[in-house]
Amino acid sequence: IENLDNWSPRMKQPFIDQYGEDYFKEMWAGWMKVQTEIFQKRNGDICIGSLPNIKCSTLLVNGVKDALVPQEQPLFLQKHIVNCRMVTWPEGKHNLHIRFAQEFNALAEEFLDNAWA
C-alpha cells in the first residue's frame, strides 16, 4: 500500500478528489514514514502497548468488508480500550468514511457532541 502507483484508480481517485493529487501523495508519504518509524522503534508494536493509556471516549468505526483490516483488529481494540464504542458497517470497506460520508459524519458529530456533554 505504500506505493500509490500500485493502487487501483478506483481506490485512489476518491482521495485525489478530496485532497488533490500532490497533497495526497505528500500526506501519504508522510503517513507511511511515521508508521514505519513507529513499527521499527517499537519492534512491531504499533499500538498494543499504548492501549491501556487511552482514557477518553473512543469511537471505533469498523467496515466488515475492509480488505486491509482483518476483523480481529477492531474486536481486539474494542476489548482493550476502556470506554470504546464500536459501530460496524456490514457493507463498509476501508473507505467507508467516503462511501458513507453523510452517515459517517452524522455518527462522528453525534459521538463528539455526547463526548463533550
N, C-alpha and C positions, 0 to 999 in steps of 0.2 A: 504493500500500500504506500510505501514511501515515494516511489516514482510516479508522479501524476500522469506521465506519458503512458503508463501501463493501465490506467483507469479506462473504463469504457466511457464513451461520450455521454451515455445516459446517466451514469453516476456522477460524472464530473461537471456537467453543464449546469445543474441547479446551483452549485457553489459558485461557478463563474458568473452566473446571472445575478446571484446575491451580492458577491463581493468584488467582482471584476477579476479578470484573469491574472493580472500582475499581482494584485494584493492577495488573492487566494494562494498563488504559488509561494509568495513570501511568507504568508501566515502558516501554510502547511509545512514549509521547510523549517520554520522556527519551532513549530509544534513537534515535529519529528526529532529535531535536535535535542530539545528538552526531554522528551520521552526516552531517548537513547541514553542521555546523561544520567537520568534517574535510574534507569534499568541497570546501568553499569555500576554506579555508586552504591546501589543497594543490593547488588548481587542478584538481580532479577526480581526483587520485591518492589513493585511499583507503588503499591498502596496498602498491602495487607497489614503491615506493621503500624500503619498510621490510623487504621480504622477505629481503634479504641479512643483515639483523641477527638473524634468528631462528636461534638456535644449538641450542635444546633439541629433543628428540624431539617430533615433531608428528604427531598423528593427524588425518587429513583424512577426514571421512565424507561420502560422495557418494551422492545419490539420483539415479539415471538419469532418472527421470520428474519431476524438480524443475522446475516451471514458472517459477520465479523465478531460477534459476541455470543459465545455459547450460553445457553440458558442457565448453566450452573453459576455463572458470574453474578448476574443480578440477584439470584437467590442467596448466594453467599454474602453479598453486600447487605442485602436486607436483613439477614440473620445477625450480622456483625456490626451494624451501625445502629446505635440507640436512637430511638425516635425517628425511624425511617419509614416513609410511606412509599410503597411501590405501586405504580399504575402500569398495567400491562395492556399493550395494544396487540390483539390477536393477529391483525394484518400488518403490523408495524415491522419495518425493516430498519436498517441503520440510519436512514434519513427520515425517520418518521416525523421529526420536527419540521421538515419541509413539506412532506406529503400531506400531513395532517396539521398544517400550520395554525389554522383557526382553533382547532381543538387543543392543540399543544399550548398555544398562547393563553387560552382561557384557563387551562389547568394550571399553568405557571402563575398567572395573575391571582387565581384563587388561592393557590398554595402560599404565595408571598403575602397576600392580604391577611391570611389566617396566621402565618408565621409571625407577623409583626403585631398581631392583635393582643 
